[in-house]
């Protein structure tokens, strides 16, 4: 089980191939939180995945259903990423940044006003 005690620092859409494979979709949507703002209880199964940049992230999955619960980027200390779908909230903040757009499927339409990075 996971819960947060603060709003996310950022919500992003990632189009990288690693996120596409991890989610089984055309992008991942995740929120980053300060590590101190995330309360994790229970067991998880961990898998280390190398991303498109060559950096690694450790993903933690529910051992019963296989859903991604959270992840830690090896290159970023003190933050935890959580897939937005793990919250089951329709009022969750919209993504503010889109990354790895060179891998974005051409039919994807992004929210107005989103920041674009390469």
N, C-alpha and C positions, 0 to 999 in steps of 0.2 A: 504494500500500500504506500502511496505517496500523497503528501499534501504540501502546500506552500503557505508561507506566512506573509508573503509580500507579493506585490505585482511584479511581473517579469521586467528585467532590464531591457530586453528586446524580444521581438517576435519576428522570425525570419522565414522566408521561403528559400529552400536550397534545391537547385536543379541538378546538382552533381550526379554523376553516374552511381556513386556509392549510395547516395540517398535514394535514388530511383530503385536500386536493387534491394536496399534495406526495407523500403516501404511497399514494394510491389506496385508502385504508382509512378507518376511522372515527376513528382517532387516530394520533398518532405517539408512539413511546417513544424517549427519547433520554437519553444520559448526558452530563454536563458535566464537563470536565477542565480543570485548569490548562494553559495553553498550553505550558508547559515540560514537561509530562508526556506530550505527544503527538508522536510521530515520524511524519512524513509523507514518503513517497517516491513518485516517479512523477508523472505528469501527471493533471490533473483539468480538467473543464469547469465553469466557474462560472456561476451564475445568481442574480441578486438578486431576492428575493421580498419584497413588502411584506406584513406580517402583519396580523392583525385589529386591532391597536392602531395601525397606521399606521407602525410602525417596520420597518426593513428587516433582512434577514439575507442573507448570501451563502452559498449552498449550493454545495458542490463534489461533482461526480458523476464516476464512472468513465467515461472517454470510450469504452470498449468496450461495457460492458453497461448503463450508465445508472443504476446504483445510487447512492444518496446515500452518500458516504463520510464527510463531515463538514460542519460549517457554523460560521459566525461571526456572532454577533448584533452589529449595529452599535451597539447601546445598552449592550453589556457588554464591557469591555476585559479582555484576558488570559485569556479562557476559550474553549474549543472544544467544540462539541456534536457528538456522534457518535450516529447511530441505533444502538440496541442490536442490531438484527439484523445490523449490519456485523461484529459480533464472532463470530457463530456459536458462542456459548457457552451451554449450558443452565444453567450455574451462575452466570450474571451476576446481580448484586444486583437485587432486585425494586424497582419504582418506590416512592418514598417520598412523592411529591407528585403531585397531579392539578390541572391548570390549564385554564382556559376551559371549565369544566363547563357553562356556559350553552349551549354548542354540543354537549354530549355526547348521543349517541343514547340513547334511554330504555332500551334493552335491554342496554347495557354494564354489566357488573358489575365493580366495582373491588376490588382486594385489601383485606382487612381491615386497619385501622390506618393507611391512607394519609391524608396531610394533604390537605385540600380547600381550594382558593383560588378566588376569583372573578376 
